[in-house]
Amino acid sequence: MDGDFKAEFVREPGALRHNPALVLNADYRPLSYYPLSLWSWQDAVKAAFLDRVDIVAEYDQVVRSPSMTLKIPSVVVLKDYIKPRKRVAFTRFNLFLRDEFRCQYCGSKGDLTFDHVVPRAAGGVTSWENVVAACSPCNLRKGCKSLRDTNLALRKIPRQPAAGELMNMGRRFPPNHLHESWVDFLYWDAELDA
């Protein structure tokens, strides 16, 4: 058997690579919503074996070793609480999340970039309070001009979001794949239908 093929087969054993585990903090809330806190099935099994997590839900698939058989975890809870960050990092992704992945001038979705409300050429700084998500056409239209000179208006005033605010915003953008065992843990505090 060819060595490269064998290594690839061992690293990615078929369907097992498609069974990520939802990671919950000790308070049974996800570590993050967007991106959703997920571990590979290998990391979840390792953490369970090292007694760092409790397994709350499992897939039907199993993994075997010479001495044991274990169902693959689909939801794990950390035994030690991780304190959430108070400060939100100023990143392109977090900026787009704050602005709900919409242009802050026209409201369109899609090909986004970011724009300095007060242009850098006019002394504007790169900060939460001066940078917004913008589509390419609006960004080109604004260029290095002020809002007043372009007849563009902001949909909302840019500001630094709180960590909890950004986390709640992330809940509005669920990932493409949600396993049924995750739903109760992701939206447990959502309002129930009467």
C-alpha atoms as one frame of an Amber mdcrd trajectory, in Angstrom:
protein
   0.000   0.000   0.000   1.355   3.435  -0.918   2.420   5.506   2.131   0.683
   8.738   1.058  -2.597   6.932   0.454  -2.377   5.214   3.832  -1.650   8.492
   5.662  -4.579  10.215   3.939  -6.895   7.310   4.728  -5.949   7.391   8.403
  -6.342  11.172   8.664  -9.741  11.299   6.945 -11.627   8.068   7.541 -14.645
   8.668   5.329 -17.829   9.934   6.900 -16.264  10.364  10.342 -14.654  13.678
   9.284 -18.163  15.095   8.886 -19.193  14.711  12.534 -18.118  17.882  14.332
 -18.959  18.333  18.008 -20.665  21.456  19.328 -18.580  22.791  22.233 -20.463
  24.325  25.139 -18.993  26.252  28.035 -19.592  24.920  31.559 -22.793  27.016
  31.672 -24.139  25.066  28.650 -23.837  28.017  26.268 -21.727  27.816  23.100
 -18.283  29.366  23.364 -19.217  31.360  20.261 -22.139  31.499  17.856 -20.422
  32.948  14.826 -18.313  31.164  13.998 -20.009  28.364  15.857 -17.747  26.701
  18.423 -17.091  23.296  16.881 -14.392  20.681  17.328 -13.502  17.852  15.019
 -14.719  14.462  16.190 -11.085  13.537  16.949 -10.624  16.505  19.307 -13.952
  15.769  21.025 -13.026  12.110  21.579  -9.594  13.111  22.893 -11.077  15.681
  25.307 -13.597  13.108  26.549 -10.843  10.522  27.030  -8.761  13.099  28.981
 -11.856  13.877  31.120 -11.912  17.566  30.094 -15.508  17.465  28.828 -18.805
  15.732  29.499 -20.553  14.203  26.495 -24.148  15.435  26.298 -25.238  14.027
  22.920 -23.792  11.523  20.465 -23.950  10.562  16.813 -24.944   7.040  15.786
 -21.448   6.384  14.391 -18.794   4.820  16.598 -15.000   4.772  16.709 -13.095
   1.758  17.875  -9.734   1.115  19.419  -8.364  -2.306  20.334  -9.731  -1.938
  23.861 -12.903   0.167  23.543 -15.798   1.363  21.396 -17.119   4.926  21.727
 -20.000   6.741  20.055 -18.823   9.968  18.419 -19.809  12.998  20.544 -22.070
  15.565  18.880 -22.329  17.919  21.891 -19.697  18.289  24.607 -19.623  20.522
  27.699 -16.368  21.831  29.125 -15.787  20.887  32.757 -13.988  24.180  33.433
 -15.747  27.477  32.726 -14.020  29.772  30.245 -14.722  33.419  30.990 -15.975
  35.195  27.843 -13.934  38.088  26.525 -15.158  41.551  27.429 -13.392  43.329
  24.580 -14.243  42.623  20.952 -11.310  42.423  18.551 -11.442  44.904  15.685
 -11.340  42.528  12.716 -12.858  42.609   9.258 -15.114  39.673  10.141 -16.373
  41.271  13.378 -16.972  44.547  11.531 -19.093  42.755   8.910 -20.945  40.892
  11.671 -21.646  44.153  13.523 -23.043  45.601  10.285 -25.088  42.415   9.630
 -23.175  41.682   6.418 -24.890  44.634   4.717 -23.617  47.783   3.057 -24.158
  50.613   5.533 -25.017  52.998   2.704 -27.460  51.110   0.460 -28.238  47.978
   2.518 -27.163  45.482  -0.129 -25.552  42.142   0.718 -22.765  40.466  -1.130
 -19.377  41.735  -2.234 -18.454  43.789   0.825 -15.398  45.828   1.611 -14.937
  48.400   4.325 -15.027  52.175   4.141 -13.697  54.951   6.366 -16.614  57.318
   7.055 -14.169  60.183   7.562 -11.591  59.371   4.870  -8.052  58.650   5.997
  -6.905  61.405   3.635  -8.968  63.816   5.768  -7.551  62.516   9.060  -9.995
  59.664   9.645  -8.721  56.791  11.762  -9.247  53.061  11.451 -11.551  52.375
  14.391 -14.956  50.921  15.231 -16.415  54.439  15.199 -15.106  55.359  11.740
 -15.203  52.168   9.635 -18.301  50.549   8.130 -19.095  47.717   5.752 -19.730
  48.974   2.228 -20.444  47.387  -1.122 -17.961  48.104  -3.899 -20.242  50.507
  -5.849 -20.961  52.640  -2.757 -17.331  52.565  -1.697 -16.228  53.721  -5.167
 -18.936  56.394  -5.234 -17.819  57.769  -1.877 -14.086  57.517  -2.525 -12.159
  60.069  -0.467 -15.121  62.410  -0.116 -17.192  63.194   2.951 -20.735  61.866
   3.272 -22.050  65.377   2.721 -20.309  65.613  -0.665 -21.715  62.291  -1.928
 -25.346  62.432  -0.755 -24.818  59.059   0.954 -26.299  58.416   4.375 -25.370
  55.825   6.974 -28.013  53.278   7.943 -26.712  53.397  11.534 -23.962  55.241
  13.354 -20.846  53.054  13.672 -19.777  52.184  17.216 -17.821  49.536  19.070
 -20.097  46.599  19.903 -20.075  44.871  23.276 -18.991  41.222  23.262 -22.470
  39.989  24.206 -24.047  42.159  21.525 -21.773  40.690  18.842 -22.456  37.164
  20.129 -26.213  37.749  19.898 -25.742  39.143  16.407 -23.964  35.920  15.451
 -27.003  33.905  16.544 -28.965  35.546  13.727 -26.660  33.948  11.154 -26.833
  30.193  11.769 -24.294  28.016   9.979 -25.287  26.051   6.891 -25.340  22.805
   8.832 -27.041  22.354  12.213 -27.243  18.853  13.594 -30.574  18.200  15.332
 -28.760  17.462  18.617 -27.357  21.017  18.648 -30.561  23.022  18.304 -31.660
  22.778  21.945 -28.293  24.150  23.078 -28.033  26.943  20.525 -31.416  28.550
  20.968 -32.458  27.469  24.462 -33.275  31.012  25.549 -35.279  31.887  22.427
 -38.912  32.768  22.862 -41.182  29.758  22.410 -44.182  29.737  20.073 -47.517
  29.660  21.889
